[in-house]
Amino acid sequence: MLRFTDLLTSYPGNMDQTDLDALAEHFNEEQVIELTMAIATANWTNRMNDGLQVPMT
C-alpha cells in the first residue's frame, strides 16, 4: 500500500499492473478503488492548497 501511495503521488506514470496485483493480494477490488480515490483526493487537495498558497492553520 505504501509503494502504491508513493507511486500514485509522485510517479503515477511508473505504475503498472504488477503494482495493482500486489494490492490485490491484500485488498479486494472495492478497497483498491476506495484507496485510490482517497490518495487521489488528498493529492488534489494538497496541490490546490499549494497552488493557491493557502496558509496552514
The first five atom37 places (N, CA, C, CB, O) and aatype in JSON, in Angstrom:
{
  "aatype": [12, 10, 1, 13, 16, 3, 10, 10, 16, 15, 18, 14, 7, 2, 12, 3, 5, 16, 3, 10, 3, 0, 10, 0, 6, 8, 13, 2, 6, 6, 5, 19, 9, 6, 10, 16, 12, 0, 9, 0, 16, 0, 2, 17, 16, 2, 1, 12, 2, 3, 7, 10, 5, 19, 14, 12, 16],
  "atom_mask": [
    [1, 1, 1, 1, 1],
    [1, 1, 1, 1, 1],
    [1, 1, 1, 1, 1],
    [1, 1, 1, 1, 1],
    [1, 1, 1, 1, 1],
    [1, 1, 1, 1, 1],
    [1, 1, 1, 1, 1],
    [1, 1, 1, 1, 1],
    [1, 1, 1, 1, 1],
    [1, 1, 1, 1, 1],
    [1, 1, 1, 1, 1],
    [1, 1, 1, 1, 1],
    [1, 1, 1, 0, 1],
    [1, 1, 1, 1, 1],
    [1, 1, 1, 1, 1],
    [1, 1, 1, 1, 1],
    [1, 1, 1, 1, 1],
    [1, 1, 1, 1, 1],
    [1, 1, 1, 1, 1],
    [1, 1, 1, 1, 1],
    [1, 1, 1, 1, 1],
    [1, 1, 1, 1, 1],
    [1, 1, 1, 1, 1],
    [1, 1, 1, 1, 1],
    [1, 1, 1, 1, 1],
    [1, 1, 1, 1, 1],
    [1, 1, 1, 1, 1],
    [1, 1, 1, 1, 1],
    [1, 1, 1, 1, 1],
    [1, 1, 1, 1, 1],
    [1, 1, 1, 1, 1],
    [1, 1, 1, 1, 1],
    [1, 1, 1, 1, 1],
    [1, 1, 1, 1, 1],
    [1, 1, 1, 1, 1],
    [1, 1, 1, 1, 1],
    [1, 1, 1, 1, 1],
    [1, 1, 1, 1, 1],
    [1, 1, 1, 1, 1],
    [1, 1, 1, 1, 1],
    [1, 1, 1, 1, 1],
    [1, 1, 1, 1, 1],
    [1, 1, 1, 1, 1],
    [1, 1, 1, 1, 1],
    [1, 1, 1, 1, 1],
    [1, 1, 1, 1, 1],
    [1, 1, 1, 1, 1],
    [1, 1, 1, 1, 1],
    [1, 1, 1, 1, 1],
    [1, 1, 1, 1, 1],
    [1, 1, 1, 0, 1],
    [1, 1, 1, 1, 1],
    [1, 1, 1, 1, 1],
    [1, 1, 1, 1, 1],
    [1, 1, 1, 1, 1],
    [1, 1, 1, 1, 1],
    [1, 1, 1, 1, 1]
  ],
  "atom_positions": [
    [[0.82, -1.18, 0.0], [0.0, 0.0, 0.0], [0.88, 1.26, 0.0], [-0.94, -0.01, 1.21], [0.57, 2.24, -0.68]],
    [[1.95, 1.22, 0.75], [2.83, 2.4, 0.8], [3.5, 2.65, -0.55], [3.9, 2.23, 1.89], [3.61, 3.8, -0.99]],
    [[3.94, 1.57, -1.21], [4.54, 1.74, -2.55], [3.51, 2.31, -3.51], [5.08, 0.38, -3.08], [3.82, 3.22, -4.29]],
    [[2.29, 1.79, -3.48], [1.22, 2.28, -4.35], [0.95, 3.76, -4.07], [-0.06, 1.44, -4.14], [0.82, 4.55, -5.01]],
    [[0.88, 4.13, -2.81], [0.65, 5.53, -2.44], [1.77, 6.42, -2.96], [0.55, 5.66, -0.92], [1.52, 7.49, -3.52]],
    [[3.01, 5.97, -2.78], [4.15, 6.75, -3.26], [4.12, 6.89, -4.78], [5.47, 6.09, -2.83], [4.34, 7.99, -5.31]],
    [[3.85, 5.8, -5.48], [3.8, 5.87, -6.94], [2.68, 6.78, -7.42], [3.63, 4.48, -7.54], [2.89, 7.61, -8.3]],
    [[1.5, 6.63, -6.86], [0.37, 7.43, -7.29], [0.59, 8.91, -6.99], [-0.92, 6.95, -6.62], [0.12, 9.78, -7.73]],
    [[1.3, 9.19, -5.92], [1.56, 10.57, -5.52], [2.69, 11.2, -6.33], [1.88, 10.63, -4.05], [2.57, 12.33, -6.79]],
    [[3.78, 10.47, -6.48], [4.99, 11.05, -7.06], [5.29, 10.64, -8.5], [6.14, 10.7, -6.22], [5.82, 11.43, -9.28]],
    [[4.96, 9.4, -8.84], [5.36, 8.86, -10.14], [4.25, 8.03, -10.77], [6.63, 8.0, -9.99], [4.47, 6.86, -11.08]],
    [[3.06, 8.59, -10.97], [1.94, 7.78, -11.47], [2.21, 7.13, -12.82], [0.7, 8.63, -11.57], [1.64, 6.08, -13.12]],
    [[3.04, 7.72, -13.63], [3.36, 7.14, -14.93], [4.21, 5.88, -14.83], [0.0, 0.0, 0.0], [4.29, 5.12, -15.8]],
    [[4.83, 5.65, -13.68], [5.66, 4.47, -13.49], [4.88, 3.28, -12.94], [6.8, 4.79, -12.57], [5.44, 2.19, -12.78]],
    [[3.61, 3.47, -12.66], [2.8, 2.4, -12.12], [2.43, 1.43, -13.23], [1.54, 2.96, -11.43], [2.15, 1.83, -14.36]],
    [[2.43, 0.13, -12.89], [1.99, -0.85, -13.88], [1.12, -1.91, -13.22], [3.21, -1.5, -14.56], [0.81, -1.81, -12.03]],
    [[0.75, -2.9, -13.96], [-0.19, -3.92, -13.48], [0.34, -4.67, -12.27], [-0.5, -4.9, -14.59], [-0.44, -5.09, -11.42]],
    [[1.64, -4.83, -12.18], [2.19, -5.56, -11.03], [1.93, -4.83, -9.71], [3.69, -5.77, -11.21], [1.79, -5.45, -8.66]],
    [[1.86, -3.49, -9.78], [1.55, -2.72, -8.57], [0.11, -2.97, -8.13], [1.78, -1.22, -8.81], [-0.16, -3.1, -6.94]],
    [[-0.79, -3.04, -9.08], [-2.19, -3.35, -8.75], [-2.32, -4.8, -8.29], [-3.1, -3.09, -9.96], [-3.11, -5.09, -7.39]],
    [[-1.58, -5.69, -8.9], [-1.61, -7.1, -8.49], [-1.14, -7.26, -7.05], [-0.74, -7.95, -9.43], [-1.69, -8.06, -6.3]],
    [[-0.12, -6.5, -6.67], [0.38, -6.56, -5.29], [-0.69, -6.1, -4.31], [1.64, -5.69, -5.14], [-0.83, -6.69, -3.23]],
    [[-1.45, -5.08, -4.65], [-2.54, -4.63, -3.79], [-3.63, -5.69, -3.7], [-3.13, -3.31, -4.31], [-4.22, -5.89, -2.64]],
    [[-3.9, -6.36, -4.81], [-4.96, -7.37, -4.86], [-4.67, -8.55, -3.94], [-5.14, -7.85, -6.29], [-5.58, -9.31, -3.62]],
    [[-3.42, -8.72, -3.53], [-3.09, -9.78, -2.59], [-3.63, -9.49, -1.19], [-1.58, -9.97, -2.52], [-3.78, -10.4, -0.38]],
    [[-3.93, -8.22, -0.91], [-4.34, -7.81, 0.43], [-5.71, -7.12, 0.47], [-3.31, -6.89, 1.01], [-6.34, -7.05, 1.52]],
    [[-6.16, -6.6, -0.68], [-7.39, -5.84, -0.73], [-8.27, -6.33, -1.87], [-7.09, -4.34, -0.89], [-7.77, -6.79, -2.89]],
    [[-9.59, -6.23, -1.68], [-10.49, -6.58, -2.78], [-10.62, -5.38, -3.72], [-11.88, -7.01, -2.24], [-10.09, -4.31, -3.44]],
    [[-11.31, -5.58, -4.82], [-11.41, -4.53, -5.84], [-12.02, -3.24, -5.3], [-12.23, -5.02, -7.02], [-11.53, -2.15, -5.59]],
    [[-13.06, -3.36, -4.51], [-13.71, -2.17, -3.94], [-12.74, -1.41, -3.03], [-14.97, -2.57, -3.15], [-12.72, -0.18, -3.05]],
    [[-11.96, -2.11, -2.25], [-11.0, -1.47, -1.37], [-9.88, -0.78, -2.15], [-10.4, -2.49, -0.41], [-9.43, 0.3, -1.76]],
    [[-9.44, -1.39, -3.24], [-8.41, -0.77, -4.08], [-8.95, 0.52, -4.69], [-7.94, -1.74, -5.21], [-8.24, 1.53, -4.75]],
    [[-10.18, 0.5, -5.14], [-10.79, 1.71, -5.71], [-10.91, 2.79, -4.64], [-12.19, 1.4, -6.31], [-10.6, 3.95, -4.88]],
    [[-11.37, 2.4, -3.46], [-11.51, 3.37, -2.37], [-10.16, 3.94, -1.96], [-12.19, 2.71, -1.16], [-10.04, 5.14, -1.71]],
    [[-9.15, 3.09, -1.88], [-7.8, 3.55, -1.56], [-7.29, 4.54, -2.6], [-6.84, 2.36, -1.45], [-6.75, 5.59, -2.26]],
    [[-7.48, 4.2, -3.87], [-7.04, 5.08, -4.95], [-7.75, 6.42, -4.89], [-7.3, 4.41, -6.31], [-7.13, 7.47, -5.09]],
    [[-9.04, 6.4, -4.62], [-9.81, 7.65, -4.51], [-9.31, 8.49, -3.34], [-11.31, 7.36, -4.35], [-9.2, 9.71, -3.47]],
    [[-9.02, 7.87, -2.21], [-8.54, 8.61, -1.04], [-7.18, 9.25, -1.32], [-8.44, 7.68, 0.18], [-6.95, 10.41, -0.97]],
    [[-6.28, 8.5, -1.95], [-4.95, 9.03, -2.27], [-5.06, 10.17, -3.28], [-4.04, 7.91, -2.83], [-4.44, 11.21, -3.11]],
    [[-5.86, 9.96, -4.33], [-6.01, 10.98, -5.37], [-6.65, 12.25, -4.8], [-6.86, 10.44, -6.53], [-6.26, 13.35, -5.17]],
    [[-7.62, 12.09, -3.91], [-8.28, 13.26, -3.32], [-7.31, 14.04, -2.44], [-9.5, 12.82, -2.49], [-7.28, 15.27, -2.49]],
    [[-6.52, 13.33, -1.65], [-5.51, 14.0, -0.81], [-4.5, 14.74, -1.67], [-4.8, 12.99, 0.1], [-4.12, 15.87, -1.36]],
    [[-4.06, 14.09, -2.76], [-3.1, 14.74, -3.66], [-3.71, 15.98, -4.3], [-2.64, 13.76, -4.74], [-3.06, 17.02, -4.4]],
    [[-4.95, 15.87, -4.75], [-5.62, 17.01, -5.39], [-5.75, 18.17, -4.4], [-7.02, 16.59, -5.92], [-5.47, 19.32, -4.74]],
    [[-6.18, 17.86, -3.18], [-6.33, 18.9, -2.15], [-5.0, 19.57, -1.87], [-6.91, 18.3, -0.86], [-4.93, 20.8, -1.77]],
    [[-3.94, 18.79, -1.74], [-2.62, 19.37, -1.48], [-2.17, 20.26, -2.62], [-1.6, 18.28, -1.25], [-1.62, 21.34, -2.38]],
    [[-2.38, 19.84, -3.85], [-1.96, 20.64, -5.0], [-2.77, 21.94, -5.1], [-2.1, 19.84, -6.29], [-2.22, 22.99, -5.44]],
    [[-4.05, 21.87, -4.8], [-4.88, 23.09, -4.81], [-4.38, 24.06, -3.74], [-6.38, 22.74, -4.57], [-4.19, 25.24, -4.02]],
    [[-4.18, 23.56, -2.54], [-3.72, 24.42, -1.46], [-2.33, 25.0, -1.74], [-3.71, 23.64, -0.14], [-2.07, 26.18, -1.49]],
    [[-1.44, 24.16, -2.25], [-0.1, 24.66, -2.6], [-0.17, 25.68, -3.72], [0.82, 23.5, -3.01], [0.49, 26.72, -3.67]],
    [[-0.95, 25.39, -4.73], [-1.06, 26.3, -5.89], [-1.64, 27.65, -5.52], [0.0, 0.0, 0.0], [-1.27, 28.67, -6.09]],
    [[-2.56, 27.64, -4.57], [-3.18, 28.9, -4.14], [-2.5, 29.5, -2.92], [-4.65, 28.69, -3.85], [-2.93, 30.53, -2.4]],
    [[-1.44, 28.85, -2.47], [-0.68, 29.29, -1.3], [-1.59, 29.52, -0.09], [0.09, 30.56, -1.61], [-1.49, 30.53, 0.6]],
    [[-2.47, 28.55, 0.13], [-3.37, 28.6, 1.29], [-2.53, 28.36, 2.53], [-4.52, 27.54, 1.18], [-1.82, 27.36, 2.6]],
    [[-2.59, 29.26, 3.52], [-1.79, 29.08, 4.73], [-2.28, 27.89, 5.54], [-1.81, 30.35, 5.59], [-3.48, 27.61, 5.62]],
    [[-1.34, 27.2, 6.14], [-1.7, 26.08, 7.03], [-2.17, 26.66, 8.34], [-0.51, 25.1, 7.24], [-1.57, 27.6, 8.86]],
    [[-3.25, 26.1, 8.87], [-3.74, 26.6, 10.16], [-3.67, 25.55, 11.21], [-5.16, 27.11, 10.04], [-4.05, 25.79, 12.35]]
  ]
}
